[in-house]
Amino acid sequence: MKYDVAVIGGGVAGYPAAIYLSMKGFKVVLFEERLIGGECTNYGCVPSKAWYYVSEAVKTLKKIGGEARIDWASTLSWVRDVVDNTRSSLEELLYKYGVEVVKGKARVKDREHLYVDGIVFEYGNLLLSLGTDPKPLGNIVFDHDKVLSNREVLYLDDKPESLLIIGGGVIGVEIANMFANLGVNVVIVEALDHILPFTDTDVALSIKKYLLEKNVTIYEKTLVKKIEKEESIVKAYLSNDEIIEADKILVAIGRSPKTMDVGLENIGVSLDKAGYIVVDKELRASGSNIYACGDAIGGPLLAHKALLESISVAKRIAGEESFTINYDLVPVTIFSGLEIALLGYSEKELRGKGLKYVVKKLPIYYLSAVRIKDSKYSFVKIMFDPENNRVYGVEIVSPNASEIVSAYLPLYMGSLTMETIAKTPYPHLTVSESLREFAEYVLGEPIHIFIKR
Ligand SMILES: Cc1cc2nc3c(=O)[nH]c(=O)nc-3n(C[C@H](O)[C@H](O)[C@H](O)COP(=O)(O)OP(=O)(O)OC[C@H]3O[C@@H](n4cnc5c(N)ncnc54)[C@H](O)[C@@H]3O)c2cc1C
């Protein structure tokens, strides 16, 4: 069987290219060994945000002295429905656009052939959208019962009393917030200086204070040395000599690219030290017909990045005018109640690069939208180039930050000035008003905050 294009991996980096190319009349085959939609649809973005939505509602009711309790089984069933419906919509689209979907693990034989279960497929172009697996921690291996990854923690049949999270990165913090909202005793153990170690300290500290108020226990600069499983609990031995007991452990220390045992060595694909596929600017991984994109090539492991890369590859394969990704524009978003959205450089990165910058920071708790949605730790911080006022980076710590960062993108892209923003009617009562407030503040004419002159 000969195909114009073969795509290995049906996640956010794979299916968009498959659909696009099939739509344009190419004969496309897509291989998926697990579930269409990949990590995002089945074990990541979709189920985690469904739980998040419910858990924030519970938090809000509790805050005003209400009694909020969810039925765990029916919530889980709703989450499953959301995921299943999302996945079947994608399957239907692939079917309707004429993409041939083959179940099973694909391995590459040479620059024109790959095989699944002994059946050989011939291809013209190949897209490697292989994604990642959750990374285990040394000898603390996933057992799908007490020691969990994101793939199980979002599908627990019963609510655990307690959850120990190893790793205070994005996934660890998102899950901590969500489970704490639902009344689970959560402990985070982070090996580095602070949770969300890649962020500026003021960002991490805000989230830390916010989580501490929800009774999340946080250990920083602390390692889990070993664990012991008992009948109904698991014990974790920490480097500070404390012993933590929990019903479940979530290991969220990072991801491993699925680039092994796929035959990549047969087609001259290079991997970096961490096992991610090395690509050029046009996302070519080897020669003119082998491409790779999404989590498997590293960079920010985010679905919106994977999706755009996939479309850019598809356009290139189709011989159309394509585009290269401006990675500076990929917002990092963290859905942690008090949410975080980051664009461009952090202060930490600017210092590391030796770049001079000016920083303006506006606490935004005074905005009604923030006050209602709850968090006194909210702020917007923008770093500027002092020479020409170009925006180096934006950090938003507030409810809805992951949504409203889109309003900040034009500023970051240089297509909006503070003067224009100050005259733009950002809708009341939304957190996006923070942008106009920020402009007024920078221009020295704030209405809603008092500045002594
Ligand atoms: C808990 C969690 C929450 C997240 N939340 C968000 C969020 O809110 N927003 C966001 O932007 N990102 C989020 N992410 C990240 C997002 O899920 C990933 O960036 C995205 O899934 C990457 O897509 P991908 O297609 O590159 O890889 P994957 O989704 O991993 O897909 C790769 C697919 O390839 C298949 N595959 C691999 N090798 C083979 C082979 N040899 N043969 C056949 N099939 C193969 C795999 O089975 C898999 O289905 C989250 C991740 C997690 C874990």
The ligand as a MOL file (V3000), in Angstrom:
LIG
                    3D

  0  0  0     0  0            999 V3000
M  V30 BEGIN CTAB
M  V30 COUNTS 53 58 0 0 0
M  V30 BEGIN ATOM
M  V30 1 C -2.0090 16.3060 32.8120 0
M  V30 2 C -1.6790 17.1210 31.6020 0
M  V30 3 C -2.3790 18.2780 31.3560 0
M  V30 4 C -2.0860 19.0360 30.2210 0
M  V30 5 N -2.7770 20.1840 30.0270 0
M  V30 6 C -2.4870 20.9660 28.9640 0
M  V30 7 C -3.2180 22.1610 28.7200 0
M  V30 8 O -4.1380 22.5010 29.4600 0
M  V30 9 N -2.8750 22.9270 27.6550 0
M  V30 10 C -1.8450 22.5550 26.8080 0
M  V30 11 O -1.5520 23.2960 25.8550 0
M  V30 12 N -1.1560 21.4090 27.0050 0
M  V30 13 C -1.4620 20.6050 28.0550 0
M  V30 14 N -0.7760 19.4300 28.2280 0
M  V30 15 C 0.2660 19.0550 27.2480 0
M  V30 16 C -0.3540 18.3860 26.0070 0
M  V30 17 O -1.0820 17.2700 26.4170 0
M  V30 18 C 0.7440 17.9780 25.0300 0
M  V30 19 O 1.4960 19.1040 24.6780 0
M  V30 20 C 0.1510 17.3760 23.7660 0
M  V30 21 O -0.5680 16.2200 24.0750 0
M  V30 22 C 1.2690 17.0160 22.7750 0
M  V30 23 O 0.7100 16.4070 21.6370 0
M  V30 24 P 1.5770 15.3900 20.7430 0
M  V30 25 O 0.6800 14.9990 19.6240 0
M  V30 26 O 2.8880 15.9730 20.4320 0
M  V30 27 O 1.8780 14.1500 21.6820 0
M  V30 28 P 0.8880 13.0890 22.3450 0
M  V30 29 O -0.3560 13.7270 22.7920 0
M  V30 30 O 1.7150 12.3610 23.3430 0
M  V30 31 O 0.5030 12.1280 21.1470 0
M  V30 32 C 1.4210 11.2220 20.5690 0
M  V30 33 C 0.6520 10.0220 20.0910 0
M  V30 34 O 1.5090 9.1910 19.3190 0
M  V30 35 C 1.2360 7.8430 19.5960 0
M  V30 36 N 2.4280 7.0860 19.2330 0
M  V30 37 C 3.7040 7.3170 19.6800 0
M  V30 38 N 4.5520 6.4570 19.0770 0
M  V30 39 C 3.8150 5.6830 18.2590 0
M  V30 40 C 4.1340 4.6300 17.3520 0
M  V30 41 N 5.3920 4.2230 17.1880 0
M  V30 42 N 3.1290 4.0440 16.6500 0
M  V30 43 C 1.8410 4.4570 16.8040 0
M  V30 44 N 1.4930 5.4590 17.6450 0
M  V30 45 C 2.4620 6.0820 18.3460 0
M  V30 46 C 0.9470 7.8530 21.0850 0
M  V30 47 O 0.1920 6.7120 21.4590 0
M  V30 48 C 0.1480 9.1520 21.2490 0
M  V30 49 O -1.2290 8.9530 21.1280 0
M  V30 50 C -1.0660 18.6210 29.3310 0
M  V30 51 C -0.3660 17.4420 29.5550 0
M  V30 52 C -0.6770 16.6870 30.6790 0
M  V30 53 C 0.0750 15.4090 30.9000 0
M  V30 END ATOM
M  V30 BEGIN BOND
M  V30 1 1 1 2
M  V30 2 1 2 3
M  V30 3 2 2 52
M  V30 4 2 3 4
M  V30 5 1 4 5
M  V30 6 1 4 50
M  V30 7 2 5 6
M  V30 8 1 6 7
M  V30 9 1 6 13
M  V30 10 2 7 8
M  V30 11 1 7 9
M  V30 12 1 9 10
M  V30 13 2 10 11
M  V30 14 1 10 12
M  V30 15 2 12 13
M  V30 16 1 13 14
M  V30 17 1 14 15
M  V30 18 1 14 50
M  V30 19 1 15 16
M  V30 20 1 16 17
M  V30 21 1 16 18
M  V30 22 1 18 19
M  V30 23 1 18 20
M  V30 24 1 20 21
M  V30 25 1 20 22
M  V30 26 1 22 23
M  V30 27 1 23 24
M  V30 28 2 24 25
M  V30 29 1 24 26
M  V30 30 1 24 27
M  V30 31 1 27 28
M  V30 32 2 28 29
M  V30 33 1 28 30
M  V30 34 1 28 31
M  V30 35 1 31 32
M  V30 36 1 32 33
M  V30 37 1 33 34
M  V30 38 1 33 48
M  V30 39 1 34 35
M  V30 40 1 35 36
M  V30 41 1 35 46
M  V30 42 1 36 37
M  V30 43 1 36 45
M  V30 44 2 37 38
M  V30 45 1 38 39
M  V30 46 1 39 40
M  V30 47 2 39 45
M  V30 48 1 40 41
M  V30 49 2 40 42
M  V30 50 1 42 43
M  V30 51 2 43 44
M  V30 52 1 44 45
M  V30 53 1 46 47
M  V30 54 1 46 48
M  V30 55 1 48 49
M  V30 56 2 50 51
M  V30 57 1 51 52
M  V30 58 1 52 53
M  V30 END BOND
M  V30 END CTAB
M  END
